[in-house]
Amino acid sequence: MKALVLVPAYNESARIARVLAGIRAAVPQAALLVVDDGSADDTAAVARAAGARVVRLPFNLGAGVAAQTGYKLAVREGYDCVVQLDADGQHEPADIPALLGVIARGEADVAIGSRFLGGSTAYRAGAVRRLGMGLFGLLAWLLTGIRFSDVTSGFRAFSGDVVRFVATEWYPTDYADADVLITLRRAGFRLRDVPVRMYPRAGGRSMHAGLRPVYYVFKMLLSVALAPVRRNGDRAERIVRWRS
């Protein structure tokens, strides 16, 4: 497959070089793209020095915009699949081949890296975060009939068909988590959890710091509630169109 590894990044100059080195070691044949979401530090320069292709957004536009920038580039340049992971070092790049393998073998259209499968003990979520994960997982199950083990995972692999789908206008502009999985499932795509490793964040400011969890929960509940009624048109017609 012609694979693209996408790393959205915001103010991660202290960590991104190690992440990129891990990606190169794990999948040396894959193209590597960093989308710098208007960082105020040297994230873009560090990524270029590490050998990554860098697209720099003019200012901070949100994680969804940064990710979709990479999807649009992948569509334009004809990639067969995209693997997305975070720039903060929490995801293990050595697990990328496991996600790619699911896509390459045609076992699913979306491979979701789950930190809660396979017996890994490296990651421990706080009580509030566990509560949020449980709530979003419950909503996703009610709307799709699928029990996702890690509904908020940002470590994912998409087939070419899915990449063309998420490059469209409906994709969320800030936190693209459970609502994306719900929409993809309702559009007819096959989703599968894959065990991966995830580590505690090493320094820096988390996107969930301060009052952000309050906004995150409110936004996600609203987005998940609207997922079933988004104007996506007829499901079969859309799938044929994206796969043609």
N, C-alpha and C positions, 0 to 999 in steps of 0.2 A: 504494500500500500504506500501511497504518497501521503505521509503523515506530517501534521504540523503540531508542535507542542506550543501552546499558548499560555503565556504567563502575564496576566494583568498585574500591574504593580503601582503602588502609591507610597512614596517615602520609604522605600525598602533598600536604600543604598548599603546599609550595614549587613544585610542578609542575602541579597539577591545573587551575589557572585557564587556563594556556596551552593545555592539552589541550581543555578545554571550549570555549574560543574557537575553536579549530580545528574542532571538531565543528559548532558553530553555523554557521561559514562554509561548511562542506562540505555539510551537510544541514539547512538552516534549517527545513524542514518537519517534521523528525522530532522526536519527544519525547525528552527527555534525562533519564536517571535515573542518579544516583550512589548506590551502596550503600556506605556507610562502615562498614568492618568493625571497629568499635570502636577507631578511631584515638585515639592519645594527644595528637595535635596538633589544629590548627584545620582539618582537611580538610573537615569538614561545613560549617563556617561559610564557608569560601572558596568551596565549591561552590554554596552557596545564593546568595552574593553574585554569583556568575557567572551566575545564572539557572537553575541546574539544580534539578530535584526531587531531594530527598535522603531516603533511608531510612537511619537510623543503627542499626546493631546494638548491643546493650548492651555487648558486649565482643568481643574478637577471636575469631572462630569459624572462620576459614579461608577461603581463596579460593573453594572450592566452595560453601560456605554463602552467601557474599556473592553469587556469581553466581546460585545457585538462588533466592535471595530476589527477584532481578530477574525471573527466568523465571516465578515464581509470580505476581508482580504483572502481568506481561505476559499470562498466561493469564486472570487475573481481569478484566483490562480490555480483552481482546479485540484485542490487537495481532496483525497479520498476520506480522510477522517481528521478530527481535531481532538487532542487531549488537552484539557485545561487543568492547571493547578496553581496554587497560591505562591506568592513570591516571598512569604515570610518564613519559610523553612518548616512549616508544620506538616506538609505533605512529604512523603518519602518518594523521591524520583525513581528509585529502583523498582517501584511498583507499577510504573508506566507500562512496561510490556504486558503485564497481566490484564490491564484495561484494553490495550490495543489488541491483544489476542482474542478477546471476546468479540470485538468488532470484525477483525480479520476472518474469524471462523464463521461469521454470520449468526452467532448465537443470540445477538441482541442488536438493537439500533443505538442504545444508550447504555454504557457501562458506568455505574455509579460506584466510586470508591467509598467503601464503608469502613469506618474506624471501629465499628462494633462487631465485626465478624472476624473469625479466625483466632480469637483468643488473645489479641494484642492488649497489653496493659500499659502502653506508653502514654495514652491519652486519658485524662480524667476531666470530664465536663463538670462545671459548677452546678449547684442545685437549680438556679434560675435557668441556666441554659438547658439543662436536662428537661426541665418542665416545658420550656418552649419547644424543644425537639419532639417531646411526647405529644404536645398539642398539635403541632403541624403534621406529625406522622399520622395522628388520628384523623385529621381532616383529609389528608391525602388518601388514606384508606377508605374513608366514607365516599369520596368522590371518584375513586378509581378502582376500588376493590383489591388494591395491592398494598401489602404491608412492607413499606420501605424501612430498612434497618437504620438508615442514616439520611434522612430526608433533607438535611441542610448541608450536605457535603458539597464542597466546591471542587472536588477532585473527580473529574468526569471525562469520558471519551464519547464523542459523537460520530456516527457514520456520516458520510457525505450527504445523504438525504436529510438527516437531522440538521446538519450545518446549514443547508439551504433553507430549512424551515426557520431556524432561529435567527437567520440574517434578515428576517422581515420586521415589519413595523411593530408587532405586538410585544416583542421582547422587552422585559422590564428594564428600567434605566438605573436602578440602584441595587436592590438586593434580589438576585435571581436564584431563588431556592425552591421551596416546595411548589410554588405556583408554576414554575417551569416544568417540573416533573408531571404535575397534574395535566397541564396543557398538552405536553408531548404524548402522554398516555391516551388522553381523549382524542388526540389526532391519529391514533392508531399505531404509534411506534411501540416497539418492544423494549422494555427496560429491565436491567438486571443488576443486582448488587454484587460487588466484587470485594473480597477482603483486602484492605490496605492498612498501612501503618500511618499513624498521625501522632505528632509530638506536641507538647506544650509550646506555646509561643515564647520565643527567647527574646525578651526585651521589646521595646517599641510600644506604640499605642495601638491597642486593638480597636477594630471597628465597633466593638461592643462596649467600649468604655463609656463612663459618664451616663448621660441620659439616653444614649443611643439605643440601648435595649428596649426602652419604652417605645421609641419610634419604630424600631425594627418589628416588634410584636404587632403594633397597630397596623403598620404597612402590610405585613405579611398576612394578617387576618383579612384585611380588605382585599388584597390581591388574590388570595386563595378563594375568597367568597365570590369574586368576579370571574375566576377562571372558567367556570362552566358556561358563562353567558357571554364570553368575548365573541366578537363578530368574526369568527374564523371561517364562515361559510360552510358549505357541505363538506364533511370530513373526507369522504372518498374522493371528491373532486380535488381537494387540496393535496392529498397524498399523491394522486396521479400527476398533478401539476409540478410538485417539487421533485418527483422522481423521473420526470421526462426531460 
